[in-house]
Amino acid sequence: MYHALIWVVVVELLGLLALPLTFRLFSRLPDRGFALSKALAILLLTYGAWLLGLTHVVPNSRYTLIALMLLLLILGLFALRRRRREFLDLLSRERVAILAGEAVFLGLFVLWAVIVARTPEINHTEKPMDLAFLNAVVRSRFFPPEDPWLAGYSVSYYYMGHMMMAMLTKLTGVPSSVSYNLSISLIPALTGGIAYGLVYDLIRLSGARAGRAALYALSGPVLVGLIGNLEGVMEFVSLRGWGGEGFWRWASIKGLYPSAASGGVFPDQSWWWWRASRVVDTLDYSKGLADPRSLDYTINEFPFFSFILGDMHPHMLSLPFFLLSVGLIMNIFLSPVRLGFRWLRGHLWQGLAAAVIIGSLGFINIIDLPVIAALLAVAVLARAYSQMRRLFPALASTVLMLAPVLLAALVLYLPFYMTLNSQVSWPLPILPVEEVATQPFHYILIWGLLAFIGLSYLVRQMLRFQWGHRRHLSLMVFLAVLMLGPFLVWALVELFLGVFGGELSSSLLAIGNKFIRMLPLAGIAGAAAYLAFRCSDDERSRPSAVPLLLIATAFYLIMGVELFHLNDFFTGAYSRMNTVFKLYYQAWIFLALAGAYGLYWWLSRAISKRVLARVADSVWVLAVALLLAWPLYYSVGAILDKTDGFKGPATLDGLAFLEKRGSGEYEAIGWLRDEAPWGRIVEAVGGDFDAEFARVSASTGLPTIIGWEGHELQWRGSSEPFSGRRDQVAEIYRSGDPATVLGILDEYDIRYVVVGPRERATYGGEGLKVFDGLLELAFSSGDVVVYERSP
């Protein structure tokens, strides 16, 4: 309780320090960015500490962070000079939204802390990897931090999200094994709080009163982070034993078939909720219904799944800062001043803030950067078009305004890119998707609820405008080319391959089939974009343009993964796994925000006097209620399964399971992490995803010779940096030769040698005797010994 309390108090304090900055920066949002203040403060604090640490002069310490907090305070006071009365008026005028937003944030934090406390163990999936990055930053004196699983190399990963949580760890003094789980609780709380604030701002801009807006805005955090997809329907159908073999072959969800029926309210299979994140697939049932083979294995995660899984991955850590960028784009889009290079010259500090915020996404979760850059470009273009009434001058103004901002977004984080390697293959980082395609039924399972609300809103907006207006003909042509452009590029590549591969007829048939599949997605994206441009003309309709832009971008992303995929290490049936994984995530956020506003727009309208219209509205509300019931069914069931019905003791210590084992490893990790001087270590090497190995380095942040090799291969794009290291570790523990052991320890400047049950089981006990006379006994507890080599 103390750790959780000090954690949330520090986050609240940071939010208060940044509030004056958001008050000035987000001046066109009704709440002036109050919901964004915590995320902005964490970002600025981390960015400042990173820049100072890069100098190798100012160390990464709590004193440095406190100094940066004082700087935030000074900047805030400077921002409020001559505006204090306006600031106090805001607090009074928007007190309902502020209090409701704080209740959402704190309520979500408590909810997820309770859930996480029932499943705190950092001993499965990729949690050890995330803990390793967290500890590496905590223990690093300067930046970039050394890779905890590859001694002598700096981290080659987008680790700013881990660094943010590490900064909070240092500020609060909470042990990293606890702060890991507090971070897992904080991210959903920040995400939900910001989603609430953004939806509230859109509703207020549409003319609603504060109380009404505060009520409807609650749908934001629900749709963004508290619901699953419609796969829960299929779990229930399977649970009841409904459907024959033909139906389940058609549904093609791996692991679901009639024999899985067991009755009850929720499936009794452990981690059944995992399947909802693996819906998109093409299955080969040649070996039977119970043993299908994946032909198009993908990952379609969504925020709630990430939260309940509890891996502290970049795509989850980026959520609050991704939404912070959406808020920034909203604020720019609503500017009454003509957008373009002149706007940038007159708002230099806002342009710099935009570069820092948007640029951080590349450092947190690199795929977010181009997605947000695209959304910003379309938003600025739409606003510039409404201001200039001509397309090509608007295009020129958009380029002149955004080019310096996006260039600065890269330059401000250039030291990070200079140390980043990638598994993406060059010079062809993107390849066409050829033989596989997402099934329409899978679209429904993943996007059913959000798409239904968003498309309902889109259709009603379509009826408001005259589509054939001559003045907008150039705009319609431009958007048609923009929306169909990816398909045309794909078709040209497919045609080229067909001509030179001697399969022209097959290529033409594939192009025709793909066009039929892509046309609805491109049409929805194009229609939403066109309406967003039209709504931008009128000040009263301008807030309605924001959800339309989000819908357009979401469907553009959904279409894109059907045409192209990243060219990385994953090939064959796994070739578009990461592409779907990365871009579906952003599409979910966009559609959830648009859907939350769409719910307000539908439910707040005056009740029609016409009987037919009232019946249609009632049917729509009933459909939404039914569609929402299944995602909530999924969420409740997943929580109960993951927490085992909230049985047993609760703790936030992710390594407490080690203490329960009675081994000395828990005490050894605590000593190395909290008391021992920094130094590289050596421990047993095992396989990837085996949490029993590389645990000491992950739990302390002290670099080991080699950890999970498969992950290092993904991060660095080559095995060359760690070739032969596994054999050298084996030599240390097996050879028994003092000269050999010292030679390898010297080569990697190893200070600590860990000897515990893993080392004895992996390498035997005979060679371990050499350490007694060769090294000093630094720590011993139970069956774990730590030897130290004198510096």
C-alpha positions in Angstrom: 0.0 0.0 0.0 2.9 2.4 0.8 4.5 1.7 -2.5 1.3 2.2 -4.5 0.5 5.4 -2.5 3.9 7.1 -3.0 3.8 6.1 -6.7 0.5 7.7 -7.4 1.3 10.8 -5.3 4.5 11.4 -7.3 2.5 11.0 -10.6 -0.1 13.5 -9.3 2.6 15.9 -8.3 4.2 15.7 -11.7 0.8 16.4 -13.3 0.3 19.5 -11.2 3.8 20.8 -12.2 3.0 20.4 -15.9 -0.6 21.8 -15.6 0.5 25.4 -16.4 2.3 24.2 -19.5 -0.7 22.3 -20.8 -2.9 25.3 -19.9 -0.8 27.4 -22.4 0.0 24.7 -25.0 -3.6 23.3 -25.3 -5.3 26.6 -25.2 -8.1 25.6 -27.7 -9.3 22.6 -25.7 -12.0 23.2 -23.2 -10.2 21.6 -20.3 -6.9 23.2 -21.5 -5.2 19.9 -21.5 -5.7 19.0 -17.8 -6.1 15.3 -18.7 -2.8 15.4 -20.6 -0.7 17.0 -17.9 0.5 13.8 -16.2 1.7 12.3 -19.5 3.4 15.5 -20.6 5.2 15.8 -17.2 6.5 12.3 -17.4 7.6 12.8 -21.0 9.4 16.1 -20.3 11.1 14.7 -17.1 12.4 11.7 -19.0 13.5 13.6 -22.0 15.4 16.1 -19.9 17.1 13.3 -17.9 18.0 11.5 -21.1 19.6 14.6 -22.7 21.6 15.2 -19.5 22.7 11.6 -19.3 23.9 11.6 -22.9 26.5 14.3 -21.9 28.2 11.8 -19.5 28.5 14.8 -17.1 25.2 14.9 -15.3 24.4 11.4 -13.8 21.1 9.6 -13.8 20.2 10.1 -10.2 17.3 11.1 -8.0 18.9 14.5 -7.5 18.9 15.2 -11.2 15.2 14.3 -11.4 14.4 16.6 -8.5 16.3 19.4 -10.2 14.3 18.8 -13.4 11.0 18.9 -11.4 12.1 22.3 -10.0 12.7 23.4 -13.6 9.2 22.3 -14.5 7.9 24.4 -11.6 9.8 27.5 -12.8 8.6 27.0 -16.4 5.0 26.6 -15.1 5.2 29.8 -13.0 6.6 31.6 -16.0 3.8 30.3 -18.2 1.2 31.6 -15.8 2.5 35.1 -15.5 -0.3 37.6 -16.1 -2.7 34.6 -16.7 -3.3 33.5 -13.1 -6.8 34.8 -13.0 -7.6 33.0 -16.3 -6.1 29.8 -14.9 -8.2 30.0 -11.7 -11.3 30.7 -13.8 -10.6 27.5 -15.7 -10.3 25.4 -12.6 -13.6 26.8 -11.4 -15.4 26.5 -14.8 -14.2 23.0 -15.6 -14.2 21.6 -12.0 -16.7 18.9 -12.9 -14.5 17.6 -15.7 -11.4 17.9 -13.6 -12.9 16.0 -10.7 -14.4 13.4 -13.0 -11.1 13.0 -14.8 -9.2 12.5 -11.6 -11.8 9.9 -10.5 -11.4 8.0 -13.7 -7.6 8.1 -13.4 -7.5 7.0 -9.7 -10.3 4.5 -10.2 -8.6 2.8 -13.1 -5.3 2.8 -11.2 -6.9 1.1 -8.2 -8.7 -1.4 -10.4 -5.6 -2.5 -12.2 -3.5 -2.5 -9.1 -6.0 -5.0 -7.5 -5.9 -7.1 -10.7 -2.1 -7.1 -11.0 -1.6 -7.8 -7.3 -3.3 -11.2 -7.9 -1.0 -12.1 -10.8 2.3 -10.2 -10.1 4.8 -12.9 -11.1 7.4 -11.7 -13.6 8.2 -15.2 -14.8 6.4 -15.8 -18.0 5.8 -14.4 -21.6 8.3 -11.5 -22.2 8.0 -9.9 -18.7 11.7 -10.7 -17.9 12.7 -8.8 -21.0 10.8 -5.7 -20.0 12.1 -6.0 -16.4 15.6 -6.1 -17.8 15.1 -2.9 -19.7 13.6 -1.2 -16.7 16.4 -2.2 -14.4 19.1 -1.4 -17.0 17.9 2.3 -17.0 17.5 2.4 -13.3 21.1 1.2 -12.8 22.7 3.1 -15.6 24.7 6.1 -14.6 24.7 7.7 -18.0 22.9 7.0 -21.3 22.4 5.1 -23.5 22.1 2.2 -21.0 24.1 -0.9 -21.4 22.2 -3.9 -22.7 21.6 -6.2 -19.7 21.6 -9.3 -21.9 24.6 -8.3 -24.0 27.5 -7.0 -22.0 29.5 -4.3 -23.7 26.7 -3.1 -26.0 24.2 -0.4 -25.5 20.5 -1.2 -25.7 19.3 -1.4 -29.3 15.6 -1.0 -28.7 13.0 1.8 -28.5 13.2 1.9 -24.7 11.9 5.4 -23.8 8.7 4.0 -22.3 10.8 1.7 -20.0 12.9 4.8 -19.2 9.8 6.7 -18.2 8.8 4.0 -15.7 12.5 3.8 -14.5 12.4 7.6 -13.8 9.4 7.1 -11.6 11.1 4.2 -10.0 14.1 6.3 -9.1 12.0 9.2 -7.9 9.8 7.1 -5.6 12.5 4.7 -4.4 10.2 1.7 -5.0 12.0 -1.6 -5.8 11.9 -2.3 -9.5 10.1 -5.7 -8.9 7.3 -3.6 -7.4 7.5 -0.6 -9.7 7.1 -3.0 -12.7 3.6 -3.9 -11.6 2.8 -0.3 -10.6 3.7 0.7 -14.1 1.3 -2.0 -15.4 -1.4 -0.3 -13.3 -0.4 3.2 -14.2 -0.5 2.9 -18.0 -4.2 1.9 -18.2 -5.0 4.7 -15.7 -3.2 7.3 -17.8 -4.7 5.9 -21.0 -8.2 6.0 -19.6 -7.8 9.4 -18.1 -6.6 10.9 -21.3 -9.3 9.2 -23.4 -11.8 10.6 -21.0 -10.4 14.1 -21.4 -10.2 14.0 -25.2 -13.8 12.8 -25.6 -14.9 15.4 -23.1 -13.2 18.1 -25.1 -14.9 17.0 -28.3 -18.3 16.9 -26.7 -17.9 20.3 -25.1 -16.7 21.8 -28.4 -19.9 20.5 -29.9 -21.9 22.7 -27.5 -22.7 20.4 -24.6 -22.7 21.6 -21.0 -20.0 20.4 -18.6 -22.1 17.9 -16.7 -23.5 16.3 -19.8 -20.1 16.2 -21.5 -18.6 14.6 -18.3 -21.2 11.9 -18.3 -20.9 10.9 -22.0 -17.1 11.1 -21.9 -17.0 8.1 -19.6 -17.5 6.0 -22.8 -14.0 7.0 -23.9 -12.0 5.0 -21.3 -14.5 2.1 -21.7 -14.1 1.7 -25.4 -10.4 2.5 -25.5 -9.2 0.2 -22.6 -11.9 -1.7 -20.8 -13.5 -3.9 -23.5 -12.4 -6.8 -25.7 -13.5 -7.7 -29.2 -16.4 -9.9 -30.2 -14.4 -13.1 -30.1 -16.0 -13.6 -26.7 -19.2 -14.5 -28.6 -17.4 -17.5 -30.2 -16.0 -18.6 -26.8 -19.5 -18.7 -25.4 -20.8 -20.6 -28.5 -18.0 -23.1 -28.1 -18.7 -23.3 -24.4 -22.3 -24.3 -25.1 -21.2 -26.9 -27.7 -23.1 -25.2 -30.5 -22.2 -25.5 -34.1 -21.0 -28.4 -36.2 -17.6 -29.1 -37.8 -18.5 -27.2 -40.9 -19.3 -24.0 -38.9 -16.0 -24.1 -36.9 -14.0 -24.7 -40.1 -15.7 -21.6 -41.6 -15.1 -19.6 -38.4 -11.4 -20.6 -38.4 -10.4 -19.6 -34.9 -7.5 -21.7 -33.7 -8.3 -23.8 -30.6 -12.1 -23.4 -30.9 -14.2 -26.4 -31.9 -17.3 -28.3 -30.6 -15.3 -30.7 -28.4 -14.2 -27.7 -26.3 -17.7 -27.5 -24.8 -17.8 -27.7 -21.0 -20.8 -25.6 -19.9 -20.6 -22.9 -17.3 -20.6 -19.1 -17.8 -17.0 -18.7 -18.8 -14.6 -21.2 -20.4 -12.6 -23.2 -17.8 -9.5 -23.4 -20.0 -6.6 -21.4 -18.6 -5.8 -18.3 -20.6 -8.7 -18.9 -23.0 -8.9 -15.1 -23.5 -5.5 -15.3 -25.4 -7.4 -16.4 -28.5 -9.0 -13.0 -28.9 -5.6 -11.6 -29.8 -5.0 -14.2 -32.5 -8.2 -14.1 -34.5 -6.8 -13.1 -37.9 -5.5 -16.3 -39.4 -6.0 -18.7 -42.4 -6.1 -22.3 -41.1 -5.3 -25.5 -42.9 -7.5 -28.3 -41.4 -6.0 -31.2 -43.3 -4.9 -32.8 -40.1 -8.3 -32.4 -38.4 -10.3 -29.8 -36.6 -8.3 -30.1 -33.4 -4.9 -29.7 -35.1 -5.0 -26.8 -37.6 -2.0 -25.3 -39.2 -1.6 -21.5 -39.5 -1.1 -20.1 -42.9 -1.4 -16.5 -41.9 -0.5 -16.2 -38.2 -1.0 -12.7 -36.9 -1.4 -10.8 -33.7 -4.4 -8.5 -33.3 -3.9 -7.2 -29.8 -6.0 -4.4 -28.3 -5.4 -2.4 -25.1 -7.4 -4.4 -22.7 -5.6 -7.6 -23.8 -2.3 -5.9 -23.2 -3.3 -4.7 -19.8 -4.5 -8.1 -18.6 -1.5 -9.8 -20.1 0.8 -7.5 -18.2 3.8 -7.4 -20.5 5.4 -3.9 -20.3 5.9 -3.7 -24.0 6.5 -0.5 -26.0 3.1 -0.6 -27.8 1.4 -0.6 -24.4 3.7 2.0 -22.8 3.2 4.4 -25.6 -0.6 4.5 -25.2 -0.8 7.7 -23.0 1.7 9.5 -25.2 0.0 8.4 -28.4 -3.2 9.9 -27.0 -1.2 13.0 -25.9 -0.2 13.4 -29.6 -3.9 13.1 -30.6 -4.7 15.9 -28.2 -1.9 18.0 -29.7 -3.3 17.4 -33.2 -6.8 18.4 -32.1 -5.5 21.6 -30.6 -3.6 22.5 -33.9 -6.6 21.6 -36.0 -8.9 23.9 -34.0 -6.6 26.9 -34.5 -8.4 30.0 -35.8 -5.1 31.2 -37.3 -4.3 30.2 -40.9 -2.1 27.1 -40.8 1.2 27.1 -42.7 4.7 28.3 -42.3 3.5 31.7 -41.0 1.7 29.9 -38.2 4.8 28.1 -37.3 6.9 31.2 -37.2 4.3 32.8 -34.9 4.0 29.8 -32.7 7.6 28.6 -32.4 7.3 27.2 -28.9 4.2 25.3 -29.9 6.0 23.9 -32.9 8.9 22.9 -30.6 6.5 21.2 -28.2 4.9 19.3 -31.1 8.4 18.1 -32.2 9.2 16.9 -28.7 5.9 15.1 -28.2 5.5 13.6 -31.6 9.3 12.7 -31.8 9.1 10.8 -28.6 6.8 8.3 -30.2 9.7 7.0 -32.3 11.7 6.4 -29.1 8.8 4.8 -27.3 7.2 2.7 -30.0 8.6 3.4 -33.4 5.6 2.5 -35.5 3.5 5.2 -33.8 5.6 8.0 -35.3 4.6 7.6 -38.9 1.0 6.9 -38.0 0.7 10.1 -35.9 2.7 12.1 -38.5 0.1 10.9 -41.1 -2.8 11.9 -38.9 -1.2 15.3 -38.3 -0.6 15.9 -42.0 -4.3 15.1 -42.9 -5.6 17.2 -40.1 -3.5 20.2 -41.1 -4.4 19.8 -44.7 -8.1 19.6 -43.9 -7.9 22.8 -41.8 -5.7 24.6 -44.4 -8.1 23.6 -47.1 -11.0 25.1 -45.2 -9.1 28.3 -44.7 -7.8 28.7 -48.3 -10.6 27.1 -50.2 -8.1 25.7 -52.7 -6.4 22.3 -52.6 -2.9 22.9 -54.0 -2.1 26.0 -51.9 -3.3 24.0 -48.9 -1.0 21.2 -49.8 1.9 23.6 -50.1 1.1 25.2 -46.7 0.9 21.8 -45.1 4.3 20.7 -46.3 5.9 24.0 -45.4 4.5 23.8 -41.9 5.1 20.2 -41.1 8.4 19.6 -42.7 10.3 21.6 -40.0 8.3 20.1 -37.2 8.8 16.5 -38.3 12.5 17.1 -39.1 12.9 18.5 -35.6 11.0 15.5 -34.2 13.8 13.3 -35.7 16.7 15.6 -34.8 15.7 16.0 -31.2 16.0 12.2 -30.8 18.9 11.6 -33.1 21.2 10.0 -30.5 18.6 7.3 -30.1 18.5 6.5 -33.8 22.3 6.4 -34.0 22.4 3.4 -31.6 19.3 1.6 -33.0 19.7 -1.5 -35.1 16.7 -3.2 -36.6 15.5 -6.6 -37.9 13.8 -4.9 -40.9 15.6 -5.8 -44.1 16.9 -3.1 -46.4 16.7 -1.8 -49.1 13.2 -3.4 -49.3 11.7 -2.7 -45.8 8.2 -3.3 -47.1 6.9 -6.2 -49.2 3.5 -6.9 -50.8 1.0 -9.3 -49.2 0.2 -11.9 -51.8 -1.6 -15.1 -51.0 -3.3 -14.4 -47.7 -6.2 -12.1 -46.7 -8.3 -11.3 -43.7 -11.6 -13.1 -43.7 -14.7 -10.9 -43.5 -15.9 -12.8 -40.5 -12.7 -12.0 -38.6 -13.2 -8.3 -39.4 -16.6 -8.5 -37.7 -15.2 -10.2 -34.7 -12.4 -7.6 -34.2 -14.0 -4.4 -35.3 -17.8 -5.2 -35.0 -18.7 -2.9 -32.1 -16.3 0.0 -32.9 -17.0 -0.1 -36.6 -20.8 -0.2 -36.1 -20.8 2.9 -34.0 -18.2 4.7 -36.2 -20.0 3.9 -39.5 -23.4 4.8 -38.0 -21.9 8.2 -37.2 -20.3 8.4 -40.7 -23.6 7.6 -42.5 -25.5 10.3 -40.6 -22.8 12.8 -41.4 -22.9 11.8 -45.1 -26.6 12.8 -45.3 -25.7 16.4 -44.2 -23.7 17.4 -47.3 -24.1 17.8 -51.0 -21.6 15.4 -52.6 -21.5 16.7 -56.1 -20.5 20.3 -55.3 -18.2 21.5 -58.2 -15.9 23.5 -55.9 -14.8 20.3 -54.1 -14.2 18.2 -57.3 -10.4 18.5 -57.0 -10.6 17.5 -53.4 -12.6 14.4 -54.3 -10.1 13.4 -57.0 -7.2 13.9 -54.6 -8.8 11.8 -51.9 -9.7 9.1 -54.3 -6.1 8.9 -55.5 -4.8 9.0 -51.9 -7.2 6.2 -50.8 -6.6 3.9 -53.8 -2.9 4.7 -54.1 -1.7 1.8 -51.9 -3.8 -0.6 -53.9 -2.5 0.8 -57.2 1.1 0.4 -56.0 0.3 -3.2 -54.9 -1.3 -4.0 -58.2 1.6 -2.7 -60.2 4.0 -4.9 -58.1 1.8 -7.9 -58.6 1.5 -7.3 -62.3 5.2 -7.0 -62.6 5.8 -10.2 -60.7 3.2 -11.9 -62.9 4.7 -10.8 -66.2 8.2 -11.8 -65.3 7.1 -14.9 -63.5 5.0 -16.2 -66.4 1.8 -16.1 -64.4 0.0 -13.1 -65.8 -3.5 -14.6 -65.7 -3.0 -15.5 -62.0 -1.8 -12.0 -61.2 -4.8 -10.4 -62.9 -7.1 -12.6 -61.0 -5.4 -11.8 -57.7 -5.6 -8.0 -58.6 -9.3 -8.3 -59.2 -10.0 -10.2 -56.0 -7.9 -7.8 -54.0 -9.7 -4.8 -55.5 -13.1 -6.2 -54.5 -11.8 -6.7 -51.0 -10.1 -3.3 -50.7 -12.8 -1.1 -52.3 -15.1 -1.0 -49.2 -12.2 -0.1 -46.9 -10.9 2.5 -49.2 -14.5 3.9 -49.7 -15.1 4.2 -46.0 -11.7 5.9 -45.5 -12.3 8.2 -48.4 -15.8 9.2 -47.4 -14.7 9.9 -43.8 -11.8 12.0 -45.0 -14.0 14.0 -47.4 -16.6 14.7 -44.8 -13.8 15.8 -42.4 -12.6 18.3 -44.9 -16.2 19.6 -45.4 -16.8 19.8 -41.7 -13.7 21.9 -41.3 -15.3 24.8 -43.2 -17.8 25.6 -40.4 -16.8 26.4 -36.8 -19.8 24.7 -35.4 -19.2 21.5 -37.4 -15.4 21.5 -36.9 -15.3 19.3 -33.8 -17.2 16.7 -35.8 -14.3 16.6 -38.2 -12.0 15.1 -35.6 -13.7 11.7 -35.2 -14.1 11.6 -39.0 -10.4 12.0 -39.4 -9.8 9.2 -36.9 -12.2 6.9 -38.7 -10.5 7.6 -42.1 -7.0 7.0 -40.7 -8.2 3.8 -38.9 -9.7 2.2 -42.0 -6.7 3.3 -44.1 -4.5 1.3 -41.7 -6.8 -1.7 -41.7 -6.6 -1.6 -45.5 -2.8 -1.1 -45.6 -2.1 -4.4 -43.7 -3.9 -6.3 -46.5 -1.6 -4.9 -49.1 1.9 -4.6 -47.5 3.9 -6.0 -44.6 7.2 -5.3 -43.0 10.1 -7.3 -44.3 11.6 -8.6 -41.1 12.8 -12.0 -39.7 9.2 -13.4 -39.6 8.5 -15.1 -42.9 6.1 -17.6 -44.5 3.0 -18.0 -42.4 4.3 -15.3 -40.0 5.2 -12.7 -42.6 2.6 -10.1 -41.7 2.4 -10.9 -38.0 4.1 -7.8 -36.7 2.4 -5.6 -39.3 -1.1 -6.5 -38.3 0.0 -6.4 -34.6 1.4 -2.8 -34.8 -1.2 -1.1 -37.0 -4.3 -2.7 -35.7 -3.4 -1.3 -32.3 -3.5 2.3 -33.5 -6.7 1.6 -35.5 -8.3 0.4 -32.3 -7.5 3.7 -30.5 -8.8 5.9 -33.4 -12.0 3.9 -33.7 -12.6 3.8 -30.0 -12.2 7.6 -29.6 -14.5 8.2 -32.7 -17.0 5.7 -31.4 -17.2 7.4 -28.0 -18.0 10.7 -29.7 -20.4 8.8 -32.0 -22.3 7.5 -29.0 -22.7 11.0 -27.6 -23.8 12.3 -31.0 -26.5 9.6 -31.4 -27.8 9.5 -27.8 -27.9 13.2 -27.3 -30.0 14.2 -30.3 -33.5 15.3 -29.8 -36.0 12.5 -30.1 -37.8 12.6 -33.4 -41.5 12.9 -33.6 -41.7 10.5 -36.5 -42.5 6.9 -35.5 -40.2 5.4 -38.1 -37.3 7.4 -36.9 -37.9 6.6 -33.3 -38.1 2.9 -34.1 -34.8 3.2 -36.0 -33.2 4.9 -33.1 -34.4 2.3 -30.6 -33.1 -0.5 -32.9 -29.7 1.2 -33.1 -29.5 1.6 -29.3 -30.4 -2.1 -28.8 -27.8 -3.2 -31.4 -25.1 -1.2 -29.6 -26.1 -2.6 -26.2 -26.0 -6.2 -27.6 -22.6 -5.6 -29.3 -21.2 -4.0 -26.1 -22.4 -6.9 -24.0 -20.0 -9.4 -25.5 -16.8 -7.3 -25.2 -17.7 -6.8 -21.6 -18.4 -10.5 -21.2 -14.9 -11.1 -22.5 -13.3 -8.6 -20.1 -15.0 -9.9 -17.0 -14.2 -13.5 -17.9 -10.6 -12.7 -18.7 -10.1 -10.9 -15.3 -11.6 -13.7 -13.4 -9.4 -16.3 -15.2 -6.2 -14.3 -14.9 -6.8 -13.6 -11.2 -8.2 -17.1 -10.4 -11.3 -15.4 -9.1 -9.2 -13.1 -6.8 -8.3 -16.0 -4.6 -5.1 -16.2 -2.6 -2.8 -13.6 -1.2 -2.1 -10.3 -3.0 1.3 -8.6 -3.6 2.8 -6.2 -6.0 6.2 -7.7 -5.8 6.8 -9.5 -9.1 9.7 -11.6 -7.6 7.9 -12.7 -4.4 7.4 -16.1 -6.0 11.2 -16.6 -5.6 11.0 -16.0 -1.9 8.2 -18.6 -1.6 10.4 -21.2 -3.2 12.8 -21.0 -0.2 15.8 -20.4 -2.6 18.4 -17.9 -1.9 17.9 -16.3 -5.3 15.5 -13.7 -4.0 18.0 -12.4 -1.4 20.8 -12.6 -4.0 18.9 -10.5 -6.5 18.0 -8.0 -3.7 21.6 -7.6 -2.7 22.9 -7.2 -6.3 20.1 -4.8 -7.1 20.0 -2.6 -4.0 23.4 -2.9 -2.3 26.2 -4.2 -4.5 28.3 -1.8 -6.6 27.6 -1.8 -10.3 29.4 -4.5 -12.3 28.8 -7.0 -15.0 27.8 -10.5 -14.1 27.8 -14.0 -15.6 24.9 -16.5 -15.2 23.7 -19.6 -16.9 22.4 -19.3 -20.5 19.2 -21.0 -21.6 16.5 -20.6 -24.2 14.3 -17.7 -25.2 11.1 -17.2 -23.3 12.5 -19.4 -20.5 12.1 -17.1 -17.5 14.4 -19.4 -15.4 17.4 -18.1 -17.4 18.9 -14.6 -17.5 16.8 -13.8 -14.4 19.5 -12.2 -12.3 20.5 -9.8 -15.0 16.9 -9.0 -15.8 16.1 -8.4 -12.1 19.1 -6.3 -11.3 19.9 -4.5 -14.6 23.5 -5.7 -14.3 24.7 -6.8 -17.8 25.5 -10.4 -18.4 27.6 -11.9 -21.2 24.5 -13.2 -23.1 20.8 -13.5 -22.2 18.0 -14.5 -24.5 19.8 -14.9 -27.9 16.7 -14.9 -30.1 15.7 -11.5 -28.8 19.1 -10.1 -29.3 19.0 -11.4 -32.9 15.7 -9.5 -33.4 17.0 -6.3 -31.8 20.3 -6.2 -33.7 19.4 -7.9 -37.0 22.5 -10.1 -36.8 24.0 -12.8 -34.5 27.5 -11.4 -35.0 27.6 -9.3 -31.8 27.0 -12.4 -29.6 28.5 -15.2 -31.7 30.3 -17.7 -29.4 29.3 -16.1 -26.1 27.1 -19.0 -25.1 30.1 -21.4 -25.4 32.3 -18.9 -23.4 29.8 -18.9 -20.6 29.9 -22.7 -20.6 33.7 -22.6 -20.4 33.5 -20.4 -17.3 31.4 -22.8 -15.4 32.8 -26.1 -16.8 36.4 -25.8 -17.6 37.8 -25.7 -14.0 40.9 -24.0 -15.4 41.8 -20.7 -13.6 43.5 -19.2 -16.6 40.6 -19.9 -18.9 38.1 -18.6 -16.5 40.1 -15.4 -15.7 40.7 -14.8 -19.4 37.0 -14.8 -20.3 36.1 -12.8 -17.2 38.7 -10.2 -18.2 37.5 -10.1 -21.8 34.0 -9.0 -20.7 35.1 -7.1 -17.5 33.0 -9.4 -15.4 32.7 -8.5 -11.7 30.2 -11.0 -10.3 29.8 -14.7 -11.0 26.4 -16.2 -10.0 26.3 -19.9 -8.9 22.9 -21.3 -8.1 20.6 -24.2 -8.9 20.4 -23.2 -12.6 24.2 -23.1 -13.0 24.7 -26.5 -11.3 21.9 -28.1 -13.3 23.1 -26.7 -16.6 26.8 -27.1 -16.3 27.4 -29.7 -13.6 29.2 -29.1 -10.3 32.7 -30.2 -11.0 34.0 -27.0 -12.8 32.4 -24.7 -10.2 35.1 -25.6 -7.6 37.6 -23.3 -9.3 35.8 -20.2 -8.0 36.5 -20.9 -4.4 40.2 -20.2 -4.7 40.0 -17.8 -7.6 37.3 -15.3 -6.6 36.1 -13.7 -3.4 32.8 -14.8 -1.8 30.7 -11.7 -1.9 27.2 -13.0 -1.0 25.7 -16.3 0.0 22.1 -17.3 0.8 20.7 -20.8 0.7 21.7 -22.5 -2.5 22.9 -19.3 -4.3 26.4 -17.9 -4.1 27.7 -14.8 -5.7 31.5 -14.5 -6.3 33.2 -11.2 -6.9 36.3 -10.5 -8.9 38.3 -7.6 -7.3 38.2 -4.5 -9.5 
